[in-house]
Amino acid sequence: MLSDTAREVLDFVRENDVKFVRLAFCDLFGRPKNIAVMADQLPRAFEQGIPFDASAVPGFGGADGSDLLLAPDCSSVAIMPWRPAQGRVVRMICSINNPDGTPFEADGRYLLRLAADRAAEMGYLCRVGTECEFTLFKTDADGNPTEEPMDRGTYGDVAPLDKGENIRRAICLALESMGLCPESSHHEQGAGQNEIDFRFAEALTAADHMTTFQTVVKAIAMGNGLYASFLPKPLAGDSGNGLHINLSLLQCGKNIFQRAPSHCPEAESFIQGILNRVREITVFLNPLVNSYARFGSFEAPRYLTWSHQNRSQLIRIPVSFGEDNRMELRSADPSCNPYLAFALLLHAGLEGIEQKVALEPPCNRSLPEEEEGLPCLPRDLGEAIEAAENSDFLRRVLPDSVVQNYLAEKRREWTAYSAADPRDYFLSREFRRI
């Protein structure tokens, strides 16, 4: 029996001459995937789900349990504006179910929903806003990416130094037409580097928006003869691409994050909870070999410190007002799975609240690349894997199979990198894929 919302989606599809429906999801590592069905298959998708071969999806298991179902979220239907106006294509974000209809335990949407449910049981609603950076590169005659950035602009530049303003405009208009809420955009510090920021939303919606955003950026860049890279450090010696994650908590409709100098004790415990667990979850926030080349330069953090405004710290409390008050985590990068990243940050912060941990003093000075005595983030992927493997926290908040499958793949990547020429690994395994 179709719900009223599902019937509304079917009406929308008919009225807008939709012929194809892309059922979108992510693998365990945050890479966007989709199965396209004809529009007349949507009733079946709503009632039964659309089967797919999970054994072919990284992190989802072997051939012995390969049948999983995509269950489209009716609230996520959106026309893909860069596709033809006749025979239109819409995208719907899907949750993933087992054949018996139960949630698949490695589905990032399910895991983030569990974290949000835990927050709700404690009386909190988590809101997430993202600031995501990416680099635009020129392509060769065959459309393959080169290592030549599209411009040499710097922070806040305008044309002609900034050659990305029309691309950002097209991206923001496409996002807005799909129901997303980009808040601002600009050229960043690095050559060819751009940033688009999103207004806060509930955690699951914010993660959905993040995956959609990356798909839109890559599609529009490709349509303009460019390659969009979300690699954390695509250009050695230049600014890397970060994913700054802004978090706030509402209790009884009121934001518990307040401006300095008076902080809510629960907000302070939430921040310290993240500081206490961030080393253990860094492999999920920074999942690539290349991720660790970004730390310690161009305001990318290295140490487990916080500050009210200093941008070299791991956590910053930016100047904001009222409902925009928040904390900003500055270590994550766009190669992460946003569902897992948001879920783990939320669990860590909630643990801090439950344990009523006290927030350590701020570090209000710019830190050099190396400083003795301060705890720091893992220095490479191998160290991050080791921190996660020794974490009881991860196994309390994630299914054991998820932790094992994720870390096994990261261990394979680290072993492959250790045996390879670093330059070849960068080009073949990272630059041309992320």
C-alpha positions as CSV (number, residue, x, y, z in Angstrom):
1,M,0.0,0.0,0.0
2,L,1.5,3.3,-1.1
3,S,1.7,6.2,1.3
4,D,0.3,9.6,0.5
5,T,3.8,10.9,0.2
6,A,4.7,8.2,-2.3
7,R,1.7,9.0,-4.3
8,E,2.7,12.7,-4.4
9,V,6.1,11.7,-5.7
10,L,4.5,9.6,-8.5
11,D,2.3,12.6,-9.4
12,F,5.4,14.8,-9.5
13,V,7.2,12.3,-11.7
14,R,4.3,12.2,-14.2
15,E,3.8,16.0,-14.2
16,N,7.4,16.7,-14.9
17,D,8.0,14.2,-17.7
18,V,10.4,12.2,-15.7
19,K,11.7,9.0,-17.4
20,F,14.6,8.0,-15.2
21,V,15.0,7.8,-11.5
22,R,18.5,7.6,-10.0
23,L,18.4,5.7,-6.7
24,A,21.4,7.2,-4.9
25,F,23.4,5.7,-2.0
26,C,26.9,5.6,-0.7
27,D,29.3,2.7,-0.1
28,L,30.9,2.3,3.3
29,F,33.7,4.8,2.4
30,G,31.3,7.5,1.3
31,R,31.7,7.1,-2.5
32,P,28.4,8.0,-4.3
33,K,26.7,5.1,-6.1
34,N,23.4,4.9,-7.9
35,I,21.1,2.4,-9.7
36,A,18.9,4.0,-12.4
37,V,15.4,2.7,-13.0
38,M,12.7,3.7,-15.3
39,A,10.0,5.9,-13.8
40,D,7.4,3.2,-14.0
41,Q,9.4,1.1,-11.6
42,L,8.9,3.7,-8.7
43,P,5.8,2.0,-7.3
44,R,7.8,-1.2,-6.9
45,A,10.7,0.7,-5.4
46,F,8.3,2.2,-2.8
47,E,6.6,-1.1,-2.0
48,Q,9.4,-3.6,-2.2
49,G,12.7,-1.9,-2.7
50,I,15.0,-2.2,-5.7
51,P,17.6,-5.1,-5.4
52,F,21.2,-4.6,-6.1
53,D,24.4,-6.6,-5.9
54,A,26.0,-5.6,-2.6
55,S,29.0,-7.8,-3.1
56,A,30.1,-5.4,-5.8
57,V,29.9,-2.4,-3.4
58,P,33.1,-1.7,-1.3
59,G,32.6,-2.5,2.4
60,F,29.2,-4.2,2.0
61,G,30.4,-7.8,2.3
62,G,30.9,-10.8,0.1
63,A,28.9,-12.9,-2.3
64,D,27.3,-15.0,0.4
65,G,25.0,-12.1,1.4
66,S,24.9,-10.0,-1.7
67,D,21.1,-9.3,-2.0
68,L,20.2,-5.9,-0.6
69,L,17.4,-3.5,-1.4
70,L,17.3,0.3,-2.0
71,A,14.4,2.0,-0.3
72,P,14.0,5.6,-1.7
73,D,13.3,8.5,0.7
74,C,10.3,10.4,-0.7
75,S,11.5,13.7,0.8
76,S,14.7,13.5,-1.3
77,V,13.2,13.6,-4.8
78,A,14.9,16.3,-6.9
79,I,15.2,16.9,-10.6
80,M,18.8,16.8,-11.8
81,P,18.9,20.2,-13.6
82,W,22.0,19.6,-15.8
83,R,20.2,16.6,-17.5
84,P,17.9,17.1,-20.5
85,A,14.5,18.8,-19.9
86,Q,12.7,16.2,-22.0
87,G,12.8,12.7,-20.5
88,R,14.0,14.2,-17.2
89,V,16.1,12.5,-14.6
90,V,15.4,12.7,-10.9
91,R,17.5,11.6,-8.0
92,M,16.2,10.0,-4.8
93,I,18.4,9.2,-1.9
94,C,18.0,5.7,-0.5
95,S,18.3,3.8,2.7
96,I,19.5,0.2,2.4
97,N,17.5,-2.7,3.7
98,N,18.0,-6.5,4.1
99,P,15.7,-8.8,2.1
100,D,13.5,-9.1,5.2
101,G,13.0,-5.3,5.4
102,T,15.3,-4.7,8.4
103,P,18.0,-1.9,8.0
104,F,21.3,-3.0,6.7
105,E,23.8,-2.4,9.5
106,A,26.5,-0.9,7.2
107,D,24.2,1.7,5.8
108,G,25.6,5.1,6.8
109,R,22.1,6.7,6.9
110,Y,21.0,4.0,9.3
111,L,24.0,4.5,11.6
112,L,23.6,8.3,11.6
113,R,19.9,7.9,12.4
114,L,20.8,5.8,15.4
115,A,23.2,8.5,16.6
116,A,20.5,11.1,16.2
117,D,18.0,8.9,18.0
118,R,20.5,8.7,20.9
119,A,20.7,12.5,21.0
120,A,16.9,12.7,21.0
121,E,16.6,10.3,23.9
122,M,19.0,12.6,25.8
123,G,16.8,15.6,24.9
124,Y,18.9,17.0,22.1
125,L,18.6,17.8,18.4
126,C,21.9,18.0,16.5
127,R,22.3,20.5,13.7
128,V,25.2,20.3,11.2
129,G,26.5,22.9,8.8
130,T,29.4,22.2,6.4
131,E,32.0,24.2,4.7
132,C,33.5,22.2,1.9
133,E,36.5,23.0,-0.3
134,F,37.4,21.6,-3.7
135,T,39.9,22.3,-6.4
136,L,39.2,22.7,-10.1
137,F,41.7,21.3,-12.6
138,K,42.0,21.6,-16.3
139,T,41.5,18.5,-18.4
140,D,43.3,17.1,-21.4
141,A,42.0,16.5,-24.9
142,D,40.5,13.2,-23.8
143,G,38.7,14.8,-20.8
144,N,41.2,13.3,-18.3
145,P,42.3,15.5,-15.3
146,T,45.6,17.2,-15.5
147,E,47.5,18.6,-12.5
148,E,47.1,22.2,-13.8
149,P,44.6,24.2,-11.7
150,M,42.1,26.3,-13.6
151,D,43.5,29.5,-12.0
152,R,46.0,31.0,-9.6
153,G,43.5,33.0,-7.5
154,T,43.7,33.4,-3.8
155,Y,41.2,33.9,-1.0
156,G,38.2,36.0,-1.9
157,D,39.6,37.1,-5.3
158,V,37.4,38.3,-8.1
159,A,37.7,37.8,-11.9
160,P,40.0,37.7,-13.8
161,L,42.1,36.2,-11.0
162,D,39.2,34.0,-9.9
163,K,38.1,32.0,-12.9
164,G,35.8,29.8,-10.9
165,E,33.0,32.3,-10.2
166,N,30.7,31.1,-13.0
167,I,31.2,27.5,-12.0
168,R,30.3,28.3,-8.4
169,R,27.3,30.2,-9.6
170,A,26.1,27.2,-11.7
171,I,26.7,24.9,-8.8
172,C,24.8,27.0,-6.3
173,L,21.8,27.5,-8.7
174,A,21.7,23.7,-9.4
175,L,21.8,23.0,-5.6
176,E,19.1,25.5,-4.9
177,S,16.9,24.0,-7.6
178,M,17.3,20.6,-6.0
179,G,16.1,21.9,-2.6
180,L,19.5,22.4,-1.0
181,C,20.6,25.6,0.9
182,P,24.0,26.9,-0.1
183,E,24.8,29.9,2.0
184,S,27.9,31.4,0.5
185,S,30.7,30.7,-1.9
186,H,34.1,32.1,-2.7
187,H,37.6,31.4,-4.1
188,E,39.8,29.9,-1.4
189,Q,43.5,30.3,-0.7
190,G,44.9,27.7,-3.1
191,A,45.3,27.7,-6.8
192,G,42.0,26.6,-8.4
193,Q,40.5,26.2,-4.9
194,N,36.9,27.0,-4.1
195,E,34.5,26.7,-1.1
196,I,30.8,26.5,-0.8
197,D,29.2,26.7,2.6
198,F,25.8,25.2,3.7
199,R,23.3,26.5,6.3
200,F,22.8,24.1,9.2
201,A,20.3,21.3,9.0
202,E,19.5,18.2,11.0
203,A,22.4,15.7,10.8
204,L,20.9,13.2,8.4
205,T,19.8,16.0,6.0
206,A,23.2,17.6,6.2
207,A,24.9,14.3,5.3
208,D,22.5,13.8,2.4
209,H,23.2,17.3,1.2
210,M,27.0,16.6,1.4
211,T,26.8,13.6,-0.9
212,T,24.5,15.5,-3.4
213,F,26.8,18.4,-3.3
214,Q,29.8,16.4,-4.4
215,T,27.9,14.8,-7.2
216,V,26.7,18.2,-8.4
217,V,30.1,19.8,-8.3
218,K,31.7,17.0,-10.3
219,A,28.9,16.9,-12.9
220,I,28.9,20.7,-13.5
221,A,32.7,20.8,-13.6
222,M,32.8,18.0,-16.1
223,G,30.2,19.8,-18.2
224,N,32.5,22.8,-18.3
225,G,35.6,20.8,-19.3
226,L,37.1,20.8,-15.8
227,Y,37.8,18.2,-13.2
228,A,36.7,18.8,-9.6
229,S,38.9,17.2,-7.0
230,F,37.9,16.7,-3.3
231,L,41.3,15.3,-2.5
232,P,42.6,16.7,0.8
233,K,46.0,17.7,-0.6
234,P,45.9,17.7,-4.4
235,L,48.8,20.2,-4.8
236,A,51.9,19.8,-2.7
237,G,52.9,23.1,-1.1
238,D,49.4,24.7,-1.5
239,S,46.3,24.9,0.6
240,G,44.5,21.6,1.1
241,N,40.8,20.9,0.9
242,G,39.1,20.7,4.2
243,L,35.5,19.8,5.3
244,H,34.8,22.1,8.3
245,I,31.9,20.6,10.3
246,N,29.8,23.0,12.4
247,L,27.9,21.4,15.2
248,S,25.2,22.8,17.5
249,L,22.7,21.2,19.9
250,L,19.1,22.2,20.6
251,Q,17.5,21.4,23.9
252,C,13.8,22.3,24.1
253,G,14.2,24.3,21.0
254,K,17.1,26.4,22.4
255,N,20.6,26.3,21.1
256,I,22.9,25.3,24.1
257,F,25.9,26.8,22.4
258,Q,26.5,30.3,23.6
259,R,28.9,33.1,22.9
260,A,32.0,33.5,25.1
261,P,32.8,34.0,27.9
262,S,29.8,32.2,29.3
263,H,29.5,28.6,28.0
264,C,26.8,26.1,28.8
265,P,28.3,23.2,30.7
266,E,26.7,20.6,28.4
267,A,28.1,22.4,25.4
268,E,31.6,22.3,27.0
269,S,31.3,18.6,27.8
270,F,30.2,18.0,24.2
271,I,33.3,19.7,22.8
272,Q,35.6,17.8,25.3
273,G,33.9,14.5,24.4
274,I,35.0,15.1,20.8
275,L,38.5,16.1,21.8
276,N,38.8,12.9,23.9
277,R,37.8,10.6,21.0
278,V,39.0,12.4,17.9
279,R,42.3,10.4,17.5
280,E,40.3,7.2,17.6
281,I,37.9,8.3,14.9
282,T,40.4,10.2,12.7
283,V,40.6,7.3,10.2
284,F,36.9,8.0,9.5
285,L,37.3,11.8,9.3
286,N,40.5,11.6,7.2
287,P,40.5,8.2,5.4
288,L,43.2,8.6,2.8
289,V,47.0,8.4,2.7
290,N,46.8,11.9,1.2
291,S,44.7,13.2,4.1
292,Y,47.7,13.5,6.4
293,A,49.7,15.7,4.0
294,R,47.2,18.4,4.8
295,F,47.7,18.6,8.6
296,G,49.8,21.3,10.1
297,S,49.9,23.9,7.3
298,F,47.6,26.5,5.8
299,E,45.5,26.6,9.0
300,A,44.8,22.8,8.9
301,P,45.1,21.6,12.5
302,R,47.6,19.1,13.9
303,Y,47.0,19.3,17.7
304,L,44.1,18.4,19.9
305,T,43.3,21.9,21.0
306,W,40.5,24.4,20.8
307,S,40.1,28.2,20.7
308,H,37.4,30.8,20.5
309,Q,38.7,32.2,17.2
310,N,42.2,30.9,16.3
311,R,41.9,29.0,13.0
312,S,45.0,26.8,13.6
313,Q,43.1,24.9,16.3
314,L,41.3,21.6,15.9
315,I,38.0,23.0,17.3
316,R,37.1,26.7,16.9
317,I,34.2,28.6,18.4
318,P,33.5,31.2,15.7
319,V,31.9,34.6,16.1
320,S,28.2,34.0,15.6
321,F,24.9,35.0,17.1
322,G,21.8,33.3,18.5
323,E,20.8,30.2,16.6
324,D,24.0,30.3,14.6
325,N,26.2,29.7,17.7
326,R,28.2,26.5,17.2
327,M,31.5,24.7,17.4
328,E,33.6,24.1,14.3
329,L,35.7,21.0,13.8
330,R,38.5,21.8,11.3
331,S,40.3,18.5,10.8
332,A,37.9,16.5,8.6
333,D,38.3,16.4,4.8
334,P,35.9,15.9,1.9
335,S,37.0,12.3,1.2
336,C,35.2,11.1,4.3
337,N,31.9,9.3,4.5
338,P,29.8,12.2,6.0
339,Y,27.2,9.8,7.5
340,L,29.9,8.0,9.5
341,A,31.8,11.2,10.3
342,F,28.7,13.0,11.7
343,A,27.5,9.9,13.6
344,L,30.9,9.4,15.3
345,L,31.2,13.1,16.2
346,L,27.7,13.0,17.7
347,H,28.4,9.9,19.7
348,A,31.7,11.3,21.0
349,G,30.1,14.6,22.1
350,L,27.1,12.8,23.7
351,E,29.5,10.6,25.6
352,G,31.1,13.8,26.9
353,I,27.8,15.1,28.1
354,E,26.9,11.8,29.8
355,Q,30.2,11.7,31.6
356,K,30.0,15.5,32.4
357,V,33.7,15.9,31.4
358,A,35.2,19.3,31.9
359,L,36.5,21.3,29.0
360,E,40.3,21.9,29.0
361,P,41.6,25.5,28.8
362,P,41.7,27.0,25.3
363,C,44.8,27.5,23.3
364,N,44.5,31.0,21.9
365,R,47.8,31.2,19.9
366,S,48.9,30.1,16.5
367,L,50.7,26.8,16.7
368,P,53.9,25.9,14.8
369,E,54.0,22.8,12.7
370,E,55.9,21.0,15.5
371,E,55.5,21.6,19.2
372,E,56.5,19.4,22.0
373,G,54.1,18.4,24.8
374,L,50.8,18.8,22.9
375,P,48.7,15.8,22.0
376,C,48.3,15.6,18.2
377,L,46.3,14.0,15.5
378,P,47.7,10.8,13.9
379,R,50.7,11.6,11.7
380,D,49.7,9.2,8.9
381,L,47.1,6.7,7.9
382,G,48.9,3.8,9.5
383,E,48.9,5.6,12.9
384,A,45.2,6.5,12.5
385,I,44.4,2.8,11.7
386,E,46.2,1.7,14.9
387,A,44.3,4.3,17.0
388,A,41.0,3.0,15.7
389,E,42.0,-0.7,16.1
390,N,42.7,0.0,19.8
391,S,39.4,1.8,20.3
392,D,36.7,0.4,22.6
393,F,34.6,3.5,21.8
394,L,34.3,2.6,18.1
395,R,33.1,-0.9,18.9
396,R,30.5,0.5,21.3
397,V,28.9,2.9,18.8
398,L,29.4,1.0,15.5
399,P,28.6,-2.6,14.5
400,D,31.7,-4.8,14.7
401,S,31.4,-5.8,11.1
402,V,31.5,-2.1,10.0
403,V,34.6,-1.4,12.0
404,Q,36.3,-4.6,10.8
405,N,35.4,-4.1,7.1
406,Y,36.4,-0.4,7.1
407,L,39.7,-0.9,8.9
408,A,40.6,-4.0,6.7
409,E,40.2,-1.8,3.6
410,K,42.2,1.0,5.1
411,R,44.9,-1.4,6.2
412,R,45.1,-2.8,2.6
413,E,45.4,0.8,1.3
414,W,48.2,1.6,3.7
415,T,50.1,-1.6,2.8
416,A,49.7,-0.9,-0.9
417,Y,51.0,2.6,-0.4
418,S,54.0,1.4,1.6
419,A,55.0,-0.9,-1.2
420,A,54.4,1.5,-4.0
421,D,56.1,4.5,-5.5
422,P,54.4,7.4,-3.6
423,R,53.9,9.4,-6.8
424,D,52.3,6.6,-8.7
425,Y,50.0,5.8,-5.8
426,F,48.9,9.4,-5.5
427,L,48.0,9.6,-9.2
428,S,46.4,6.2,-9.7
429,R,44.7,5.6,-6.4
430,E,43.8,9.1,-5.2
431,F,44.1,12.0,-7.6
432,R,42.1,10.4,-10.4
433,R,39.4,8.9,-8.1
434,I,38.5,11.5,-5.4
